[in-house]
Amino acid sequence: MTAVPNRWLIAAAGVVMQIALGAVYAWSVFRIPLTQAYGWTISEVTFAFTIAIFVLGFAAFAGGQWIRRAGPRRVALAAGVLYGLGVFLTSFASNRLWWLYGSYGVIGGIGLGLGYIVPVATLVKWFPDRRGMITGVAVTGFGAGALLTAPIATRLIAQVGAMETFAILGVVYFIAVAGGACFMQNPPDGYRPPGWVPTAVQQKQRSAKPYSLQEALGTWQWYGLWTLLFLNTTAGIAIISQAAPMAQEITRVSAAGAAGLVGIISIANGVGRFLWAWLSDFVGRRWVFLMMFPIQAVVFGLLPRAQSFPAFTVLAFLILLCYGGGFGTMPAFAADYFGAENVGSIYGLMLTAWGFAGLLGPTLIAALRQRTGRYDEALYLIAGLMLISAIIPMIVGAPASDRARSQEIPLKA
């Protein structure tokens, strides 16, 4: 009889992978060095990050489909190669903007998407007893990736230059992702943790049958969850893409202080992924989103007037808590409604919302900043969008086949 591996070791390897992949969130520390070195505009530099996130969403879907055929380890290894290679090749961009987009945006973005979906799709099968918590753990590393990368990259840029920094980081990312990939594997068929019996609440919250991707796409609930993820991500990723320069402009903090902010909000991103997902196991996934949207509406409305760096930091921290919460909670939300068996492809396709949000959020805030010379208009616009978005979690109930059970616990599905 084959021994079952330690599921917590697999979870730890998934977090290591996600930390390396989540370093993409430190992109804003490269914005000023690249604009100064090559004369590129804010929008042009931001677009490299936008491409990477857009490609990530579609690559995650492809990765989810590939996992079904080849298993998680092979997909994760491919992710390490492509992500590391993409960042390494960025070091040759020099004065060529198209090379920056192709290497960091396209090649690196494909690696990001393939790598991101692996721990999510794998760990939700290993932890049926702690679905919300483990999906939070699975993506916490991604949210915290910039915490390590931002100060290291800032120091490297000052010492060796931006392009040389890309080369060094590309090698490090490859080692981290490929190393974590070696531990990735699916549990045995029908796996349940020893002694675990689903509680009555867990049975009521979860789908009575596993949906195929085609069946999930035949329900309006899939599109409702997609919209929730899209709106929540649009708000947070707009801040991430401009965090360092926005802090410098609004609060007059130094470049080093602004780089520190990137690290601080990456903590919020990581903590939010775990905290909200853990909370969703108790209060329900819908209630989590019903709380996060109004919080963000208030915070975005206050942000333009936060002229002290501590106040700005607190508000940005709250936004990134909610941003991370969306990613921590949504995999469990999708698994609840459609089953864990095909969550790799079902949630993988749902991550295209991340891609489109990555296109809209950074582009919107950079364009409005460039047009008006201030961030105020973009921030107030996002505040209004978050207020309207709070309607959606109130109506996106369980699919029809499970509605009888979910009606027994309103807003708990």
C-alpha positions as CSV (number, residue, x, y, z in Angstrom):
1,M,0.0,0.0,0.0
2,T,1.4,3.4,-1.0
3,A,2.0,5.7,1.9
4,V,0.0,9.0,1.8
5,P,2.3,12.0,1.9
6,N,2.0,14.6,4.6
7,R,-0.6,17.1,3.2
8,W,0.9,19.9,5.3
9,L,4.3,19.5,3.5
10,I,2.5,19.8,0.2
11,A,0.8,23.0,1.5
12,A,4.1,24.4,2.6
13,A,5.6,23.7,-0.8
14,G,2.6,25.5,-2.4
15,V,3.2,28.6,-0.3
16,V,6.9,28.7,-1.4
17,M,5.8,28.6,-5.0
18,Q,3.3,31.3,-4.4
19,I,5.8,33.6,-2.7
20,A,8.0,33.5,-5.8
21,L,5.0,34.0,-8.1
22,G,3.6,36.8,-6.0
23,A,6.8,38.8,-6.4
24,V,5.0,40.2,-9.5
25,Y,3.2,42.6,-7.1
26,A,6.5,44.4,-6.4
27,W,6.3,45.8,-10.0
28,S,5.7,49.3,-8.9
29,V,9.3,49.6,-7.5
30,F,10.5,49.3,-11.1
31,R,8.3,52.0,-12.4
32,I,10.4,55.1,-11.6
33,P,13.8,53.5,-12.5
34,L,12.5,52.4,-15.9
35,T,10.8,55.7,-16.7
36,Q,13.9,57.6,-15.7
37,A,16.4,55.3,-17.5
38,Y,14.5,54.9,-20.8
39,G,12.1,57.8,-21.0
40,W,9.0,55.6,-21.0
41,T,5.7,57.0,-19.7
42,I,3.9,55.8,-16.6
43,S,1.3,54.1,-18.7
44,E,3.9,52.3,-20.9
45,V,5.8,50.9,-17.9
46,T,2.5,49.9,-16.1
47,F,1.3,48.1,-19.2
48,A,4.0,45.4,-18.7
49,F,2.4,44.5,-15.4
50,T,-1.0,44.8,-17.0
51,I,-0.1,42.3,-19.7
52,A,1.4,39.8,-17.2
53,I,-1.8,39.8,-15.1
54,F,-4.1,39.6,-18.2
55,V,-2.1,36.6,-19.5
56,L,-2.1,35.0,-16.1
57,G,-5.9,34.7,-16.1
58,F,-6.0,32.7,-19.3
59,A,-2.9,30.7,-18.5
60,A,-4.5,29.6,-15.2
61,F,-7.4,28.2,-17.2
62,A,-5.0,26.3,-19.5
63,G,-3.2,25.1,-16.4
64,G,-6.4,23.9,-14.8
65,Q,-7.2,21.8,-17.9
66,W,-3.6,20.5,-18.2
67,I,-3.6,19.4,-14.5
68,R,-6.6,17.1,-15.3
69,R,-4.5,15.2,-17.9
70,A,-0.9,15.5,-16.6
71,G,-1.2,16.1,-12.9
72,P,0.0,19.1,-10.9
73,R,3.7,18.5,-10.8
74,R,4.4,18.7,-14.5
75,V,2.3,21.9,-14.8
76,A,4.2,23.4,-11.8
77,L,7.6,22.6,-13.3
78,A,6.6,24.2,-16.6
79,A,5.5,27.3,-14.6
80,G,8.9,27.6,-13.0
81,V,10.7,27.4,-16.3
82,L,8.5,30.0,-18.0
83,Y,8.2,32.4,-15.1
84,G,11.9,32.4,-14.4
85,L,12.8,32.6,-18.1
86,G,10.4,35.5,-18.7
87,V,11.8,37.6,-15.9
88,F,15.4,36.7,-16.8
89,L,14.8,37.7,-20.5
90,T,13.5,41.0,-19.3
91,S,17.0,42.0,-18.4
92,F,17.7,42.2,-22.2
93,A,14.9,44.7,-22.8
94,S,17.1,47.7,-22.5
95,N,15.5,50.4,-24.7
96,R,13.1,48.0,-26.4
97,L,9.6,48.4,-24.9
98,W,8.2,45.5,-27.0
99,W,10.8,43.1,-25.5
100,L,9.7,44.2,-22.0
101,Y,6.1,43.3,-22.9
102,G,7.0,40.0,-24.5
103,S,9.3,38.7,-21.8
104,Y,7.9,40.0,-18.6
105,G,4.3,40.3,-19.8
106,V,3.7,37.3,-22.0
107,I,6.3,34.6,-21.1
108,G,6.4,35.6,-17.4
109,G,2.6,35.9,-17.4
110,I,2.1,32.4,-18.8
111,G,4.4,31.0,-16.0
112,L,2.4,33.0,-13.4
113,G,-0.9,31.5,-14.5
114,L,0.3,28.0,-14.8
115,G,1.9,28.2,-11.4
116,Y,-0.9,30.0,-9.5
117,I,-3.6,27.4,-10.2
118,V,-1.5,24.4,-9.1
119,P,-1.6,24.8,-5.3
120,V,-5.2,26.0,-5.4
121,A,-6.5,23.0,-7.4
122,T,-4.3,20.6,-5.5
123,L,-4.8,21.6,-1.9
124,V,-8.6,22.0,-2.0
125,K,-8.6,18.2,-2.7
126,W,-6.2,17.4,0.2
127,F,-8.2,19.5,2.7
128,P,-11.9,18.9,2.3
129,D,-12.3,19.5,6.0
130,R,-10.8,23.0,5.9
131,R,-11.7,24.2,2.5
132,G,-11.8,27.9,3.2
133,M,-8.8,28.0,5.3
134,I,-6.6,26.0,2.9
135,T,-7.5,28.0,-0.1
136,G,-6.5,31.0,1.9
137,V,-3.2,29.4,2.8
138,A,-2.7,28.3,-0.8
139,V,-2.7,31.9,-2.1
140,T,-1.4,33.7,1.0
141,G,2.2,33.3,-0.3
142,F,1.2,35.0,-3.5
143,G,-0.1,38.0,-1.6
144,A,3.0,38.2,0.5
145,G,5.5,37.8,-2.3
146,A,6.2,41.5,-2.7
147,L,7.1,41.7,1.0
148,L,10.4,40.0,0.3
149,T,10.9,41.2,-3.2
150,A,10.2,44.9,-2.9
151,P,13.1,45.8,-0.5
152,I,15.5,43.3,-2.1
153,A,14.7,44.6,-5.6
154,T,15.0,48.2,-4.5
155,R,18.4,47.5,-3.1
156,L,19.5,45.6,-6.1
157,I,18.3,48.3,-8.5
158,A,20.4,50.9,-6.6
159,Q,23.5,48.7,-6.7
160,V,23.4,47.0,-10.1
161,G,20.6,48.6,-12.1
162,A,17.1,47.5,-13.0
163,M,18.0,45.2,-15.9
164,E,20.6,43.3,-13.9
165,T,18.0,42.9,-11.1
166,F,15.6,41.2,-13.5
167,A,18.3,38.7,-14.4
168,I,19.1,37.8,-10.7
169,L,15.4,37.6,-9.8
170,G,14.6,35.4,-12.8
171,V,17.1,32.7,-11.5
172,V,15.8,32.9,-8.0
173,Y,12.1,32.6,-9.1
174,F,12.9,29.5,-11.2
175,I,14.6,27.7,-8.3
176,A,11.8,28.5,-5.9
177,V,8.9,27.5,-8.2
178,A,10.6,24.4,-9.6
179,G,11.6,23.3,-6.1
180,G,8.1,23.6,-4.8
181,A,6.8,21.8,-7.9
182,C,8.6,18.6,-6.8
183,F,6.1,18.2,-3.9
184,M,2.9,18.7,-5.9
185,Q,0.7,15.7,-6.3
186,N,-3.0,14.8,-6.1
187,P,-4.4,12.8,-3.2
188,P,-5.6,9.2,-3.8
189,D,-9.1,8.9,-5.2
190,G,-11.8,9.3,-2.6
191,Y,-9.3,10.8,-0.1
192,R,-10.6,11.9,3.3
193,P,-8.5,13.0,6.3
194,P,-8.5,10.2,8.9
195,G,-11.5,10.5,11.2
196,W,-13.1,13.4,9.4
197,V,-16.9,13.4,8.8
198,P,-18.5,16.4,7.1
199,T,-20.6,18.5,9.5
200,A,-24.2,19.3,8.7
201,V,-23.3,22.9,7.9
202,Q,-20.5,21.7,5.5
203,Q,-23.0,19.4,3.7
204,K,-25.5,22.2,3.3
205,Q,-22.9,24.7,2.0
206,R,-21.5,22.4,-0.6
207,S,-22.7,21.1,-4.0
208,A,-24.5,17.7,-3.9
209,K,-22.6,16.7,-7.1
210,P,-19.4,17.6,-8.9
211,Y,-20.0,19.8,-11.9
212,S,-18.0,19.6,-15.1
213,L,-16.7,22.8,-16.6
214,Q,-19.4,22.8,-19.2
215,E,-22.1,22.3,-16.6
216,A,-20.8,25.1,-14.4
217,L,-20.8,27.4,-17.4
218,G,-24.4,26.5,-17.9
219,T,-25.3,28.2,-14.6
220,W,-25.6,31.9,-14.0
221,Q,-23.9,31.5,-10.7
222,W,-20.5,30.9,-12.4
223,Y,-20.8,34.3,-14.1
224,G,-21.9,35.9,-10.8
225,L,-18.8,34.6,-9.0
226,W,-16.7,35.8,-12.0
227,T,-18.1,39.3,-11.6
228,L,-17.4,39.3,-7.9
229,L,-13.8,38.4,-8.4
230,F,-13.5,40.9,-11.3
231,L,-14.8,43.9,-9.4
232,N,-12.9,43.1,-6.2
233,T,-9.7,42.6,-8.1
234,T,-10.0,45.7,-10.2
235,A,-10.0,47.9,-7.1
236,G,-7.1,46.3,-5.4
237,I,-4.9,45.9,-8.4
238,A,-5.2,49.5,-9.3
239,I,-3.6,50.4,-6.0
240,I,-0.9,47.7,-6.3
241,S,0.1,49.0,-9.7
242,Q,0.7,52.5,-8.5
243,A,1.4,52.0,-4.7
244,A,4.9,53.4,-4.6
245,P,4.5,56.5,-6.8
246,M,1.0,57.2,-5.4
247,A,2.4,57.3,-1.9
248,Q,5.2,59.6,-3.0
249,E,2.8,62.0,-4.7
250,I,0.0,62.2,-2.0
251,T,2.1,62.0,1.1
252,R,5.5,63.3,-0.1
253,V,7.3,60.2,1.3
254,S,10.7,59.3,0.1
255,A,11.3,56.6,-2.6
256,A,12.6,54.3,0.2
257,G,9.5,54.9,2.3
258,A,7.3,54.2,-0.7
259,A,9.1,50.9,-1.3
260,G,8.5,50.1,2.3
261,L,4.8,50.7,1.7
262,V,4.8,48.0,-1.1
263,G,6.1,45.6,1.5
264,I,3.5,46.6,4.1
265,I,0.5,46.2,1.7
266,S,1.9,42.9,0.5
267,I,1.5,41.8,4.1
268,A,-2.1,42.9,4.0
269,N,-2.6,41.1,0.7
270,G,-1.3,37.9,2.3
271,V,-3.1,38.2,5.6
272,G,-6.3,39.1,3.9
273,R,-6.2,35.9,1.8
274,F,-6.0,33.8,4.9
275,L,-8.1,35.9,7.3
276,W,-11.2,36.3,5.1
277,A,-11.0,32.7,3.8
278,W,-10.8,31.4,7.3
279,L,-13.7,33.6,8.4
280,S,-15.8,32.4,5.4
281,D,-15.8,28.9,6.9
282,F,-17.8,30.3,9.7
283,V,-20.0,33.1,8.3
284,G,-20.3,31.9,4.7
285,R,-18.6,33.1,1.5
286,R,-21.3,35.5,0.5
287,W,-21.1,37.4,3.8
288,V,-17.4,37.9,3.3
289,F,-18.0,39.8,0.0
290,L,-20.9,41.6,1.5
291,M,-18.6,43.0,4.1
292,M,-15.6,43.7,1.8
293,F,-17.2,45.9,-0.8
294,P,-18.7,48.6,1.5
295,I,-15.4,48.7,3.4
296,Q,-13.5,49.4,0.2
297,A,-16.1,52.1,-0.9
298,V,-15.4,54.1,2.3
299,V,-11.6,53.6,2.2
300,F,-11.2,54.6,-1.5
301,G,-13.3,57.7,-0.7
302,L,-10.9,58.7,2.1
303,L,-7.6,57.8,0.3
304,P,-7.1,61.1,-1.7
305,R,-7.3,63.1,1.6
306,A,-4.8,60.9,3.5
307,Q,-1.8,63.3,3.2
308,S,0.1,61.7,6.1
309,F,2.0,58.6,5.3
310,P,0.7,56.6,8.3
311,A,-2.9,57.4,7.4
312,F,-2.3,56.5,3.7
313,T,-0.6,53.2,4.8
314,V,-3.6,52.2,7.0
315,L,-6.1,52.9,4.2
316,A,-4.0,51.0,1.6
317,F,-3.6,48.2,4.1
318,L,-7.4,47.8,4.4
319,I,-7.8,47.8,0.6
320,L,-5.3,45.1,0.2
321,L,-6.8,43.1,3.0
322,C,-10.0,43.0,1.0
323,Y,-8.2,42.4,-2.3
324,G,-6.5,39.4,-0.8
325,G,-9.7,38.2,0.7
326,G,-11.3,37.9,-2.7
327,F,-8.6,35.5,-3.9
328,G,-8.5,33.6,-0.6
329,T,-12.3,33.1,-0.5
330,M,-13.2,32.5,-4.2
331,P,-11.6,29.1,-4.7
332,A,-13.6,27.7,-1.8
333,F,-16.7,29.5,-3.1
334,A,-16.3,27.9,-6.5
335,A,-15.6,24.5,-4.9
336,D,-18.7,24.9,-2.7
337,Y,-21.0,25.6,-5.6
338,F,-19.5,23.3,-8.2
339,G,-17.5,20.6,-6.3
340,A,-13.8,20.1,-5.8
341,E,-13.2,17.5,-8.5
342,N,-13.0,19.9,-11.4
343,V,-12.2,23.1,-9.5
344,G,-8.9,23.4,-11.4
345,S,-10.6,24.1,-14.7
346,I,-13.7,25.8,-13.3
347,Y,-11.8,28.2,-11.1
348,G,-9.0,28.4,-13.6
349,L,-11.4,29.9,-16.1
350,M,-12.8,32.1,-13.5
351,L,-9.4,33.6,-13.0
352,T,-9.8,35.3,-16.4
353,A,-11.6,37.9,-14.2
354,W,-8.2,38.6,-12.7
355,G,-6.8,39.1,-16.2
356,F,-9.5,41.5,-17.3
357,A,-9.2,43.3,-13.9
358,G,-5.5,43.5,-14.4
359,L,-6.1,45.2,-17.7
360,L,-8.8,47.7,-16.5
361,G,-7.5,48.6,-13.0
362,P,-3.9,49.7,-13.7
363,T,-4.8,51.2,-17.1
364,L,-7.7,53.2,-15.6
365,I,-5.7,54.7,-12.7
366,A,-2.6,55.4,-14.8
367,A,-4.6,57.0,-17.6
368,L,-6.6,59.2,-15.3
369,R,-3.5,60.2,-13.3
370,Q,-1.8,61.1,-16.6
371,R,-4.8,63.1,-17.8
372,T,-5.6,65.0,-14.6
373,G,-2.2,65.1,-12.9
374,R,-3.7,63.7,-9.7
375,Y,-5.1,60.4,-8.5
376,D,-8.3,61.8,-6.9
377,E,-10.7,61.2,-9.8
378,A,-9.7,57.5,-10.2
379,L,-10.0,56.8,-6.5
380,Y,-13.4,58.4,-6.2
381,L,-14.6,56.5,-9.3
382,I,-13.4,53.2,-7.7
383,A,-15.2,54.1,-4.5
384,G,-18.5,54.4,-6.3
385,L,-17.9,51.1,-8.1
386,M,-17.3,49.3,-4.8
387,L,-20.5,50.7,-3.4
388,I,-22.6,49.4,-6.3
389,S,-20.8,46.0,-6.2
390,A,-22.2,45.2,-2.8
391,I,-25.5,44.3,-4.4
392,I,-24.0,41.2,-6.2
393,P,-23.3,39.0,-3.2
394,M,-26.8,39.4,-2.0
395,I,-28.2,37.7,-5.1
396,V,-25.7,35.1,-6.1
397,G,-27.1,32.0,-4.4
398,A,-26.3,28.4,-5.0
399,P,-27.0,26.6,-8.3
400,A,-30.6,25.4,-8.7
401,S,-29.7,21.7,-8.0
402,D,-28.5,22.7,-4.5
403,R,-30.8,25.6,-3.8
404,A,-33.1,23.6,-1.5
405,R,-30.2,22.8,0.9
406,S,-28.7,26.3,0.7
407,Q,-32.0,28.0,1.5
408,E,-31.9,26.4,5.0
409,I,-29.0,28.7,5.8
410,P,-29.5,32.1,4.0
411,L,-26.3,33.8,2.9
412,K,-24.2,30.9,4.1
413,A,-23.5,29.3,0.8
